[in-house]
Amino acid sequence: MEEPTETEPAGEKVEPNLKAAGGEILPAGRSGLRLRGWVVESRHRPIINSLARQQWEEKLGTSHLPEMVFGDSSLTLLHEETAVKISFNAFDALSEWKHEGLPPVEVPAAAKWKFRSKPSQQVILDYDYTFTTPYCGGEAIDRDPEKLEASDKNLSLCWEDSREEIDLVALASKEPILFYDEVVLYEDELADSGVSLLTVKVRVMPNYWFLLLRFWLRVDGVLMRLRDTRLYCSFGSDPHAIPIILRESCWREVTFQDLSAQGFSSDSASYSDPNLIMQTIPVIMKKTQKLRFPG
């Protein structure tokens, strides 16, 4: 599947294409666009400071967070007609990490020492230091509760299993890219013994938007884990129609021991780019869902 491109289109080319598509860029100070009833907006903010980390730890009920948490960075997609808002942020992702509570990945004794939060204490790891999350984003009705009618207060959104597939032909089309961005939500280098990274990329074309939320983990010499969530929405011809949003979740995982047994390299340096090696990692779960709108 073609992913959101990593090359942002040149500004002088975007505006005429965006205008031709009936869209507009967001006001100064905001990154994104309004197009075909959608407002797509990204926010890039610095790593949270020590006070914010302490507050997050208290809220999450943990004494552990990734080295770099971009707590105020986010990506949102708002459908103005229905007020349905899809969002991606680090706090919600870490809430789901904490809730899932995977057992810590077993690593050699020498590596275990590196992961201790307090090197002066001989502590056995009892939490998932990889920060693996099942997070697929969040969705909500973005309306002022005080202005909701009584019949609207119980509105809810849910994802239902679907046999529909994301339109690969549309993704491969050569339409102009009207907006592209990548937002890093959190990252940890696992004490120089690998990488744990959560990012979300989006691209908006004249006839659809597409995004990829990716959790990428490599524990050197031990395992690799890739959790991808792709969302796709075709605009259709009626701007007032309920949009169809498909979500594909695909989780992959493999140990370096299994890779070696299959004849692949066991050198961690060979696996720096998940785009190049994802087909090497076996799929352990894959499903497609459709967002059911209230009404």
C-alpha positions as CSV (number, residue, x, y, z in Angstrom):
1,M,0.0,0.0,0.0
2,E,1.3,3.4,-0.8
3,E,1.9,5.4,2.3
4,P,1.5,9.2,2.8
5,T,4.4,10.7,1.0
6,E,7.3,12.1,3.0
7,T,7.8,15.0,0.6
8,E,5.6,18.0,1.4
9,P,4.5,19.7,-1.8
10,A,6.0,23.1,-2.6
11,G,3.9,26.0,-1.3
12,E,3.6,27.9,-4.6
13,K,2.0,24.8,-6.2
14,V,-0.3,23.9,-3.4
15,E,-2.5,27.1,-3.3
16,P,-3.7,27.0,-6.9
17,N,-4.4,23.3,-6.6
18,L,-6.2,23.8,-3.3
19,K,-8.3,26.7,-4.7
20,A,-9.2,24.6,-7.8
21,A,-10.4,21.9,-5.5
22,G,-12.6,24.3,-3.6
23,G,-10.5,24.4,-0.4
24,E,-8.6,26.9,1.6
25,I,-5.6,27.0,4.0
26,L,-6.3,27.6,7.7
27,P,-5.6,31.1,9.1
28,A,-2.1,32.2,10.0
29,G,-0.7,30.4,13.0
30,R,-2.5,27.2,12.2
31,S,-1.2,24.3,10.0
32,G,-3.8,22.6,7.8
33,L,-6.7,23.2,5.4
34,R,-10.4,23.2,5.0
35,L,-11.7,21.1,2.1
36,R,-15.0,19.4,1.1
37,G,-16.5,19.7,4.5
38,W,-13.4,18.6,6.4
39,V,-10.9,20.7,8.5
40,V,-7.6,18.9,8.8
41,E,-5.1,20.4,11.2
42,S,-1.7,19.5,12.7
43,R,0.1,20.9,15.7
44,H,3.8,20.6,16.4
45,R,4.9,21.5,19.9
46,P,8.1,20.9,21.9
47,I,8.7,18.0,24.3
48,I,6.9,18.4,27.5
49,N,8.9,19.8,30.5
50,S,9.6,18.1,33.8
51,L,6.5,19.7,35.5
52,A,4.2,18.4,32.7
53,R,5.9,15.0,32.9
54,Q,5.1,14.8,36.6
55,Q,1.5,15.8,36.0
56,W,1.2,13.1,33.2
57,E,2.7,10.5,35.5
58,E,0.1,11.3,38.2
59,K,-2.8,11.2,35.7
60,L,-1.6,8.0,34.1
61,G,-0.7,6.3,37.4
62,T,2.9,5.5,36.3
63,S,6.4,6.6,37.1
64,H,7.6,5.9,33.5
65,L,7.2,7.8,30.3
66,P,9.1,7.8,27.0
67,E,12.2,10.0,26.8
68,M,10.6,12.4,24.4
69,V,6.9,13.1,24.7
70,F,5.4,15.7,22.4
71,G,2.4,16.2,24.6
72,D,0.9,19.2,22.9
73,S,1.4,17.9,19.4
74,S,-1.6,16.5,17.6
75,L,-3.5,15.8,14.4
76,T,-7.2,16.3,14.1
77,L,-9.8,15.8,11.3
78,L,-13.1,17.5,11.8
79,H,-16.2,16.9,9.7
80,E,-18.1,20.1,10.1
81,E,-21.5,18.9,9.0
82,T,-21.7,16.1,11.6
83,A,-19.2,17.6,14.1
84,V,-17.4,14.2,14.1
85,K,-13.8,14.7,15.1
86,I,-11.0,12.2,14.8
87,S,-7.9,13.0,16.8
88,F,-4.4,11.7,17.6
89,N,-2.3,12.7,20.6
90,A,0.3,11.3,22.9
91,F,-1.7,11.3,26.2
92,D,-4.4,9.0,24.8
93,A,-1.9,6.7,23.2
94,L,0.0,6.4,26.5
95,S,-3.3,5.8,28.4
96,E,-3.9,2.8,26.2
97,W,-0.3,1.6,26.7
98,K,-0.9,1.7,30.4
99,H,-4.2,0.0,30.1
100,E,-2.9,-2.8,27.8
101,G,-0.1,-3.6,30.3
102,L,2.0,-5.9,28.2
103,P,4.7,-7.8,30.1
104,P,8.2,-6.4,29.6
105,V,10.2,-7.7,26.7
106,E,12.9,-10.0,28.0
107,V,16.3,-8.8,27.2
108,P,19.8,-10.0,28.1
109,A,20.9,-9.2,31.6
110,A,23.4,-6.6,30.4
111,A,20.7,-4.7,28.5
112,K,18.3,-4.9,31.5
113,W,20.7,-2.7,33.5
114,K,20.5,0.0,30.8
115,F,16.7,0.2,31.1
116,R,16.6,0.8,34.9
117,S,15.2,4.2,35.7
118,K,17.4,4.3,38.8
119,P,20.8,2.7,38.1
120,S,21.8,2.8,41.7
121,Q,19.0,0.3,42.6
122,Q,18.8,-3.3,41.5
123,V,15.3,-3.2,40.1
124,I,13.7,-5.9,38.0
125,L,11.6,-4.5,35.1
126,D,7.9,-4.9,35.9
127,Y,6.4,-2.7,33.2
128,D,6.4,-2.5,29.4
129,Y,9.4,-0.2,28.8
130,T,8.8,-0.3,25.0
131,F,5.6,1.8,25.4
132,T,3.8,-0.4,22.9
133,T,0.3,0.9,22.5
134,P,-2.9,-0.5,20.8
135,Y,-4.0,3.1,20.2
136,C,-5.8,3.7,16.9
137,G,-6.8,7.3,17.5
138,G,-9.9,8.8,19.1
139,E,-13.3,9.9,17.8
140,A,-16.0,12.1,19.3
141,I,-18.9,14.5,18.6
142,D,-17.2,17.9,18.8
143,R,-20.1,20.0,20.0
144,D,-20.6,22.2,23.0
145,P,-22.5,19.9,25.5
146,E,-24.6,22.8,26.7
147,K,-25.9,23.4,23.1
148,L,-26.8,19.8,22.4
149,E,-30.4,19.0,22.1
150,A,-31.8,16.3,24.5
151,S,-32.0,13.8,21.6
152,D,-28.3,14.4,20.8
153,K,-26.8,13.8,24.2
154,N,-26.6,10.1,23.8
155,L,-25.0,10.1,20.4
156,S,-22.1,7.8,20.1
157,L,-19.7,6.6,17.5
158,C,-18.4,3.1,17.0
159,W,-16.2,1.1,14.6
160,E,-17.9,-1.9,13.1
161,D,-16.1,-4.7,11.3
162,S,-16.3,-4.3,7.5
163,R,-15.4,-6.3,4.4
164,E,-14.8,-3.1,2.5
165,E,-11.1,-2.4,1.7
166,I,-9.2,0.8,1.4
167,D,-9.1,1.9,-2.2
168,L,-5.6,1.1,-3.3
169,V,-6.2,2.4,-6.9
170,A,-7.2,5.9,-5.5
171,L,-4.1,5.9,-3.3
172,A,-1.9,5.2,-6.3
173,S,-3.4,8.0,-8.4
174,K,-1.3,11.0,-9.3
175,E,-3.6,13.6,-7.9
176,P,-1.8,16.7,-6.5
177,I,-1.1,16.7,-2.8
178,L,-2.9,19.5,-1.1
179,F,-1.6,19.0,2.4
180,Y,0.9,16.6,4.0
181,D,2.4,16.5,7.5
182,E,4.0,14.1,9.9
183,V,3.5,14.5,13.7
184,V,5.8,12.7,16.2
185,L,3.8,11.8,19.3
186,Y,6.5,10.2,21.4
187,E,9.9,8.5,21.0
188,D,12.3,6.5,23.2
189,E,15.8,5.2,22.1
190,L,15.6,2.4,24.8
191,A,18.9,3.5,26.3
192,D,20.6,3.2,22.8
193,S,19.4,-0.4,22.5
194,G,16.7,0.2,19.9
195,V,13.8,2.5,19.1
196,S,10.2,3.0,20.2
197,L,8.4,5.6,18.1
198,L,4.8,6.7,17.6
199,T,4.0,8.9,14.6
200,V,1.0,9.9,12.5
201,K,1.2,11.0,8.9
202,V,-1.6,12.5,6.8
203,R,-2.0,13.6,3.2
204,V,-5.0,15.3,1.7
205,M,-5.8,15.0,-2.0
206,P,-8.6,16.7,-4.0
207,N,-10.8,13.6,-3.6
208,Y,-9.8,11.9,-0.3
209,W,-7.7,12.0,2.8
210,F,-5.5,9.2,4.0
211,L,-3.4,8.8,7.2
212,L,-1.1,6.3,8.8
213,L,-0.6,6.0,12.5
214,R,2.4,3.9,13.2
215,F,4.0,2.4,16.3
216,W,7.5,1.1,15.4
217,L,9.6,-0.9,17.9
218,R,13.0,-2.5,17.6
219,V,14.7,-4.0,20.6
220,D,18.1,-4.7,19.3
221,G,18.9,-8.4,19.1
222,V,15.5,-9.3,20.6
223,L,12.4,-8.4,18.5
224,M,10.7,-5.9,16.2
225,R,7.0,-4.9,16.4
226,L,5.0,-2.8,14.0
227,R,1.5,-1.6,14.6
228,D,0.0,0.3,11.7
229,T,-3.4,2.0,11.6
230,R,-4.6,3.4,8.3
231,L,-7.6,5.6,7.8
232,Y,-9.1,6.5,4.5
233,C,-12.0,8.8,3.5
234,S,-13.3,9.5,0.0
235,F,-15.1,12.8,-0.2
236,G,-17.8,11.7,-2.7
237,S,-19.9,14.2,-4.7
238,D,-22.3,15.4,-1.9
239,P,-20.6,17.5,0.7
240,H,-23.6,17.1,3.1
241,A,-23.6,13.3,2.9
242,I,-22.4,11.2,5.8
243,P,-18.8,10.3,5.0
244,I,-17.5,6.8,4.8
245,I,-14.4,6.3,6.9
246,L,-12.5,3.0,6.7
247,R,-9.9,2.0,9.3
248,E,-7.4,-0.8,8.7
249,S,-5.3,-2.1,11.6
250,C,-2.3,-4.4,11.0
251,W,0.0,-5.6,13.7
252,R,3.3,-7.4,12.9
253,E,5.9,-8.9,15.2
254,V,9.0,-11.1,14.9
255,T,12.0,-12.0,17.1
256,F,15.5,-11.7,15.8
257,Q,15.9,-15.4,16.6
258,D,13.1,-16.3,14.2
259,L,14.6,-14.0,11.5
260,S,17.9,-15.7,11.8
261,A,16.3,-19.2,11.6
262,Q,14.6,-18.1,8.3
263,G,18.0,-17.0,6.9
264,F,17.6,-13.3,7.4
265,S,20.2,-11.0,8.9
266,S,20.2,-10.8,12.7
267,D,22.1,-7.5,12.6
268,S,19.9,-4.8,14.1
269,A,21.5,-2.2,11.8
270,S,19.8,-3.9,8.8
271,Y,16.3,-2.9,10.2
272,S,16.3,0.8,10.6
273,D,13.5,1.6,8.2
274,P,10.2,-0.2,8.8
275,N,9.0,0.8,5.2
276,L,11.8,-1.4,3.8
277,I,11.4,-4.4,6.0
278,M,7.7,-4.6,6.9
279,Q,7.1,-7.5,4.6
280,T,9.7,-9.4,6.5
281,I,7.7,-9.1,9.7
282,P,4.8,-11.6,10.0
283,V,1.3,-10.4,10.4
284,I,-0.3,-11.4,13.8
285,M,-3.5,-9.4,13.4
286,K,-5.3,-7.5,10.6
287,K,-8.8,-6.1,10.4
288,T,-10.8,-3.5,8.6
289,Q,-13.6,-1.4,10.2
290,K,-16.0,1.3,9.2
291,L,-17.0,4.2,11.4
292,R,-20.7,4.2,12.2
293,F,-22.1,7.7,12.5
294,P,-25.0,8.4,14.9
295,G,-28.4,8.9,13.5
